[in-house]
Each structure stands twice: as structure tokens, then as C-alpha cells.
Amino acid sequence: MNFTNCYEDVNRANAYATLEFANTYYLAYRDLPEMVARHVTGTKAMDFGCGTGRSTRFLRKFGLTVTGVDISEDMLRVARATDPTGDYRLVPSDNLDEFPVGSFHLVLCAFTFDNIPGAMKTGIFRDLTKLLTPTGIIINLVSSPQIYTNEWASFSTKDFPENATARSGEVVRIVVTDHQDRRPVEDILCTDASYRGVYRGAGLEIVQMFEPLAKGDEPYPWVNETRIAPWVIYVLKRAT
Ligand SMILES: C[S@@+](CC[C@H](N)C(=O)[O-])C[C@H]1O[C@@H](n2cnc3c(N)ncnc32)[C@H](O)[C@@H]1O
């Protein structure tokens, strides 16, 4: 598949850096502190696909020492400028050899696998699994398939009716309405069944799967968020 990471782009990186934790993104991050407190047994974390560092800085607030890694130099440049003391590394071709095996208590992937073609997912998860301590976990936060066929406080998909017939592994498009860059983001649709196959292939098992819904009393202009989950969060550990 000929797929380009749309985050390798200066203008998108600058727009992305203005996003924080409001609107639909609130639901992506809301439950992570509780998940970290419940499942993470140490302080060393990798933020795989850290982008401009939003998720890296978020994890640090919970006392974790975090290394952010990404394949986009444009995103990392903004991350380093925003957070000069942070640890941000470029991983060309997803070569993770510079990181010692068995050294991370947590690997967070926040939206990263939305942008990784299906054929690459299993191999990358296998490499990330090697980096975990014996009790280490991976949190994989991804877009739900329903995000691409509905409207949201932070996103629009109404201009892409073809998303409705896309199959797992195919490209889907979505516009982020929370920032200035209204060019569609191209993601790879990945169903729950496909993710489960990827996890099996990578030697991982699901500890918890969570689909966050809004309660309705939050200060955000919800569209479908109280009845359809825009995100899926998987907590994963080495299969026993
Ligand atoms: C939607 S952004 C999310 C950024 C950040 N995690 C956050 O929550 O703000 C997805 C990031 O994943 C990165 N990415 C895509 N494919 C990747 C890969 N194969 N390896 C590492 N990072 C990747 C992109 O460059 C982009 O910065």
C-alpha cells in the first residue's frame, strides 16, 4: 500500500500543536490517569508516536519519566521547541534498537496506529513488546471505526461518504475542526477484529478494552459523543 504519513508536514505540525484536551479529545485522555494508576508498575514510559508532545507532557504529569518517539521530524521539531527539556527521539523506519529491551513499564500509543498501515502493525507491536519490563503494558488508544462515519465536536466526516464502505485496512478521511488546518487527515481504518488479530500475532493479550462515552454534563458541545464512542482504548500485556 502506498500510504504517506500526513504528519510529515510543517503546517500540520504547527496546527496540531495547538490542540489540547478539549472537545472530543477530552474523551481520549479522560480515563488514562485511572488506567495508568491501575496497571502501570513503574515510572519509565515511552510515548510511541508522540507527535508535538501533547501526550508526552500529559504522561509526565503523573510522575512518569517519558521518552517521546516519532517518525516525523516536523512533529518532533515542534515538540522540542515547546518542551526543550523533554526527551524526544526520531525513529526512522521504526528502528527501536537504541532502546534497551525490557526497559519500559508503559508504552503509550495515542492515535499512532491510526496512521500505520495494517501490514506494519503486527511487527511494530512485536518490537514494542520487547521493550516492556516483565509487568509492562501497552496502552493503544485509537479511533473507533464509527469516528469516520459520524460528526463530532472536534471532527467532521460528512464530506467523505465513502468512509462508510471502507474495509479494515483501507484509507479513510476525517477533518479536524478544532484547529486551522482543514485538510483531511488520511487514516487507516482498523476494526476491533483486525486489532485482535494484530495483538495475537504480536504475542499480546488484552487486559482491558474501553470505549469512552461522554456523560453529557461536560462543558463541550457534544454531537454524538454521549451515545457513540469516538475512541477505543486497549490495555495490553505480554500473552501468558
Ligand atoms: C495523530 S498524531 C498523535 C500525536 C500524539 N500522540 C498526541 O496524542 O497528541 C499521530 C503521530 O503518530 C506518528 N506516527 C505515524 N506513524 C508512525 C510510526 N510508524 N512510528 C512512529 N510514529 C508514527 C505521526 O508522525 C504523528 O506524529
The ligand as an ORCA input file, in Angstrom:
! r2SCAN-3c Opt
* xyz 0 1
  C      -2.395     11.948     15.489
  S      -0.718     12.175     15.940
  C      -0.812     11.920     17.689
  C       0.267     12.633     18.454
  C       0.248     12.465     19.966
  N       0.297     11.071     20.371
  C      -0.956     13.143     20.603
  O      -1.788     12.455     21.213
  O      -1.066     14.361     20.503
  C      -0.011     10.649     15.362
  C       1.512     10.636     15.375
  O       1.967      9.305     15.060
  C       3.138      9.434     14.282
  N       3.387      8.194     13.542
  C       2.748      7.727     12.447
  N       3.298      6.577     12.039
  C       4.302      6.304     12.915
  C       5.243      5.248     13.023
  N       5.255      4.240     12.134
  N       6.139      5.272     14.020
  C       6.137      6.293     14.929
  N       5.277      7.335     14.864
  C       4.368      7.336     13.874
  C       2.836     10.620     13.361
  O       4.026     11.148     12.798
  C       2.126     11.557     14.318
  O       3.030     12.442     14.947
*
